[in-house]
C-alpha cells in the first residue's frame, strides 16, 4: 500500500491524487469485482485495501456514474443498496489495469 506523499513533494502528490481520488472508479470496480459492495461502507473498504479514504459523497457520485454507464448494477436488500460489477465493468477494470501497468513499465 502506498503512502500519501508529503505536501512538499508536489509532483508526487499530484501523481498520488491522480491514481487514487481522480480515478476512484478503479478502486470501486476492483472491490466490486471481488464481491458486491455496500455504498455506505465503501469509503472504509477503499481505505483498508488501497490506503486512501475518499469522502462518502465522492463515492456515491462515482457509484451513480458507474451505474448510469452500465459498469455497475444496483439491487436492494432490505433497506440497503448493493452494487455488483457487470460484464462491461469487468472489461473496463481490466482495460484500466492494463493501461496503468503499461504506463508504469514505460517510465
N, C-alpha and C positions, 0 to 999 in steps of 0.2 A: 504494500500500500504506500503510495507516495505521500510525502509530507507537503503541506502547503508552504511555498517559499515565503521568505520574509518580504516586507514591503520595500526593502532596499534593493531587492533583486527584481526590478520591474519587468524586464523582458521575460524572465522565468515565471513570474506571477501571471503575466498575460497569457502565456502558454498554458499554465495550470488552469486558469479560468476557461480558456478555450476548449480544453479537453474534459472539463468537468461540468461546470454550470452552463456554458454556452452550448454544449452538446449533451444535455441531460437525457435526451431521448435514448442515447446509447445505454446508459445505466438502467433506465426504466425497462427497455426491451430486454436487456440482459437478465434482469431479475424476473421478468415475466416469462422468459424462456425457461427458467428453472421451475417455476410454479406460478399459479395465479397470484396476483398481488392485490392488496387492500390499500386504497389510496391514502387513508389517514396514517398508516404506519410506514408508508413508502420512504419518506424522508429519513427515518431512523434506519431502515434497511439499507438505504444507499450509504449512509454514514458508516454502518457496520461493515459493509462489503467493500466500499470504494474509498472510504476515508474523507468524505466531504458531506456536508449536510445542507441541502438546498431548503429553501423555505417551502412550507406546505402549499402556499399559494402558487409558487412556480411549478411544483409537482403537479398540482391539479390542472394548471394551464397546459402543460405538456401532455398530460394524460388525455385531456379533451381533444387536443390537436391530433395526437396519435390515433385516437379512436375515430375521429372525423375523417382521417385519411385512410382508414382501414387497416392499420397496423396492430391495433388492439381491439378487443371486443369486450364489452362490459356485461355483467349479469348481476342480478340482485339475489342475495342470500340473506334472508331475514331482513334486517334494516341496512345491511351493508352492500356497497357496490364493489365487486371484484373485477379485475381486468385480467384477461388472458391474451397471449400473443396469437396472432393469426399467421397463416402461411406467408402472407405478404410482409408481416412484421419480422418473421424469421429470416426471410430473404434480405430485407433491409438491414437487419442486425448483422448478418454475415457479410454483406457488402461494406458496411461501416467498419467492421473489424478488419476486413481485408485492406481497406483504404488506409486505416491507421497503421497497420503493420507495414504496408508498402512505403508509406511516408517515413516511418521510423527507420526503415532499412536504407532509405535514400540519403538521410542526413548523417 
